[in-house]
């Protein structure tokens, strides 16, 4: 399954749309996600952001051996995009067993 987390944009063909981080995490936890594309700003920061999904994946990889999906960021928020891309890089290092000294 390909999951698209966004509150405003049109969902690309072939993707399953979710509006909130907890919906994305539920699908990830169920092992159903091969690819995920994340927006950061979802209209209600109290419900979370796309970065919260990155944090969940990172923790799941580090602590539970979770196999991460392919992760994309489609956020227009440039500073949040940088933060999310850094999280993805950390996930890749964890998933491949690369250790930074």
N, C-alpha and C positions, 0 to 999 in steps of 0.2 A: 504494500500500500504506500502511496505517496501522499503526505500530509502537508497542507498549506495553512499556516497560521496567519490570519489577517482579519482585520475588522472592516476594511473598506474596499480593497482591490477585488477585481473579478477573479474567480478561481480558475486557474488554467485547466484546460481539458485533461482528464485523466487523474486529477488530484482530488483528494478528499479535504474539504474545508473544515477547519475548526476556528472558533473565535477566541478561545481562552486557553492559557497555558495548561490548566488542569485537564482540559480535553485532550491536548496533545500528549501530555504525560501519561494519561490513561492508555492511550493507544500504544505509546512507546513501551510502557510496562507490560502490556499484553503481548509484546513481541511481534506486532503486526506492521511495523513501519520499516520500509526499505530506504525511503528518502523523506526528508522533511525540509521545508522552506519556511523561514521565520521572519516575521515583521517584529519590530521592537515595540513601537507605540501602538497599543490596542484600545485606547480610548478610556480606560479606567485602570490606572496604575495600582489601585487597591486589589484588583483581580490578577495583577501580574503583567509581565512583559515577556517578549520573546527571549530575553536574557535569562529569565527564570527557567525556561526549558533547557537552555545551554547548561545552566548550573545543575539541573537534575541529571542530565546525561553525563556530565563530568563526574558527579558523585557516584552514579550507578556504574560507570566504567571503573573508577578507582576502587570502590568498595565491594562491588558485587560481580565484577567481571562481565558487565553488560557489553554486548557487541553493538557499537553505535551505528546508526544509519548514515547514509550520505547526508550531509547537512549543508544547506544553503541559507544565505541571509539576503532578504530582499527589502530591507528597511531603508527608508530615505533619510533617517536620522544618522548623520555621518559619525558622530562621536559614539553613539550606541553601536553602530555597525562595527567600528574598530574594536570595541570591547567584546562584542559577540565573536568576531573573527579571532581574537586572542583566545577566547574560550574554546573555540573549535580547534585551534592549534594545540592547546593543552590536551583536549580530548584525543586528538590524533597521537600525541606523544604517549599518553597513557595506554591507548589501545594497542600501540605497537611495542610497548615496553621500553621505549626510549627514556633514558634517565638524564636529566640535566644536572650537571655538577657545578 
